[in-house]
Amino acid sequence: MNFEKKFLTKYLDTIIELSKETGMSKKESRTMLDISLSNQNPKTVDFNEIKTEIKSIITINIFSLLCKL
C-alpha cells in the first residue's frame, strides 16, 4: 500500500508541474502522462525523466509548427 501512495503522489505532482511549466490544462497534462506510462512498469518509472521527455516533445512540436509558417 505504501508504494501505491507514493506512486499516486508523484503522479499527481507531475501532472500539476507539467501543467504549470507548459501552460497546458491539467486534463491535457494527465493525458500526456497516461500515454507515457501506458507501457511502463510502475516500479521502474522515473517521473522526472518522463516530465523532461514530454517537455522536449512539446518544444520540438512548437518549433516544427513555427518553421512551417
C-alpha positions in Angstrom: 0.0 0.0 0.0 2.9 2.4 0.7 4.2 2.1 -2.8 0.8 2.9 -4.3 0.5 6.1 -2.2 4.0 7.2 -3.2 3.3 6.5 -6.9 -0.1 8.3 -6.8 1.5 11.3 -5.0 4.3 11.5 -7.6 1.8 11.0 -10.4 -0.4 13.9 -9.2 2.6 16.2 -8.5 3.9 15.5 -12.0 0.5 16.4 -13.6 0.5 19.7 -11.7 4.1 20.5 -12.5 3.6 19.8 -16.2 0.5 21.9 -16.3 2.3 24.9 -14.7 5.5 24.5 -16.8 3.9 24.0 -20.2 0.8 26.1 -19.9 -1.4 23.0 -20.7 -4.5 22.3 -18.8 -4.3 19.6 -16.1 -6.5 17.3 -18.2 -4.1 17.6 -21.2 -1.1 17.0 -18.9 -2.8 14.0 -17.4 -3.5 12.6 -20.9 0.1 13.0 -22.0 1.4 11.4 -18.8 -1.1 8.5 -19.1 0.2 7.8 -22.6 3.8 7.9 -21.4 3.0 5.5 -18.6 0.9 3.1 -20.5 3.7 0.7 -21.4 5.9 1.0 -18.4 6.3 -0.9 -15.2 5.1 1.3 -12.3 8.0 0.2 -10.1 10.6 1.5 -12.6 9.0 4.8 -13.5 11.1 7.9 -13.2 8.7 10.8 -13.3 11.4 13.5 -13.7 12.7 11.8 -16.8 9.1 11.4 -18.2 8.4 15.1 -17.5 11.6 16.1 -19.3 10.7 14.0 -22.3 7.2 15.4 -22.5 8.5 19.0 -22.4 11.1 18.1 -25.1 8.4 16.7 -27.4 6.2 19.8 -26.9 9.1 22.1 -27.6 10.0 20.2 -30.8 6.4 20.3 -32.0 6.2 24.1 -31.4 9.4 24.7 -33.3 8.2 22.4 -36.1 5.0 24.4 -36.4 6.8 27.7 -36.4 9.1 26.5 -39.2 6.1 25.6 -41.3 4.8 29.1 -41.2 
